[in-house]
């Protein structure tokens, strides 16, 4: 192995550190030893020792925690693999990734959990935490073995894309989850009301002649989840929420002191249902893109912290699956590589300050999911971090989405905030200078050549 | 060319590669298509019902939904223009499992086809096709999106029966939410300056439909048919999709006929109005037997006009030239 891998000391000099969990937003130098943050000091206090990264003019952030991604492996590898996701995550400054359980087989057992964790370890580029299914096979008939899932390292349980229609079953799942100490992530949707809808129900759907999904489908489900979480005493994370009504429900629950949090994804903060005009399947997602009024309410909620977590909702598909009639196209877009840039675009547009934006990806999920080892660069923490040039831009190419160009509405567009380097455990797993790099699951690529 | 005055004067119309919807057409282009159809109407009355305008061209009718009327109309229109016609009917149930739309279309195009006429249950399917083919694409109805040639033949029929479109008041009754006929109708009508009243139970009125109007304020929505009939020039009941009964859009045929059926009593509330219907009709449901066959019905005229209008569309969208009629 080469120098970068062998040298345990890395020094990052001249950058501006934003670490909301530690309350830092100031110029700082960092020293990494043995994969952890050894020292955080005022500029100029550290010797140029070991591998030196010049971060002058750049921002140093804790590696992002993405609490909602569909890695597609096992079972749907034509849509994506753990290695693809690791590559895109590193490119997007994400170092900790929650893998949603709707794979094939479903992540409801130690075997699948460990398989996903091991695949991620092989890439060496991102830490993957598999989210366990709430019910066996996500069939909503029998509870999953939540105790073992917790023991395997699952940070949470989820019902992603297979809502538990029986309120009694949902209640029991929440109660049992409380007993094993895991929070629950619920994707709010009322299947009966969503029915055969393929986009938000409103003027644009009427114009396109497409079946609509009303905002009420989400809001009914948010209201039910809050009531049941209160009954069960379980910690509940509702994500993604996308409507003004959901924001009001979550804000009310939090005001009442319930252990309820909410998340959303950057695309809901930038795109409205108008993005679907022309039958753009790249922007067909679930929950659907909403009108401007919802987008504005959601932006305000992210700014004021009612929505304390952002996640990518990364859900890629093969191009041939997206190049079909709109109503037949699957829901979902790729989001790992663009998540940070789209968040920085919010900062640029004055929606929220940089420190709050970073908090939604670091401090926020760290708190909600009680992650001791992620989301901060305080001394002693793992050296999982990303270095970003806020003044630079980059173009979204098919490579940035692992070849699935029809899974991003930003293909060919330019976004702010190029990720210069991403470090995992003190090792460089992404370096924008190496533009011809092959994905980092090839070991020789996970090395920095200064 | 025709004795009927155009609504928009003599400005030059331009046509794109494809006809995906009336939304994309200027009022001038709509009027030009109607004018061309006037010329073609006469061809159907000759003993030799053929002109050489599209001789040597190939038109494919690619139908993913069962349709007798529209497919036959397009087929006759193409044949009367001397084009070669190929009909392909794809079983809807094989769509998901079978070959994808783009692959099917590319295979057809590989046989050097000039124009593809597509009917599909999925809104937007013609656009997908148009983006992937060099051939001209004509939308023969896509889901609940548009049915532009139906919209044109309705305008054509009104213009012939009432002498104009501008200023008319047209009442469209029924399941607006699932109707491409209603959408193309209201877009075309408001483009040419007509007023549209949409009537049906709230379950059948889609959110924001009045904002599809080309002129703000020219579309109004109501739920009481009797109240909407005063001053109407055209009554257009839509076909009730009986399979949606209890779906739960409406309680049943009987209640629907009582509240929204066009019968003689209702006809008397709109003296002078003509009655149109896109077909096929459910007698005794959305339209009474004696209204459908009555003297104010122009329903069969619509079918005759459909061929002429589709000849005009094929002519303008298949690169036709020379002798028109």
Interface residues (C-beta under 8 A of the other chain):
Chain A: X201 X202 X203 X205 X206 X207 X208 X209 X210 X211 X212 X278 X279 X320 X323 X324 X325 X326 X327 X328
Chain B: X23 X95 X96 X100 X101 X102 X120 X122 X123 X124 X125 X127 X128 X142 X143 X144 X145 X146 X180 X183 X206 X207 X208 X209 X211 X212
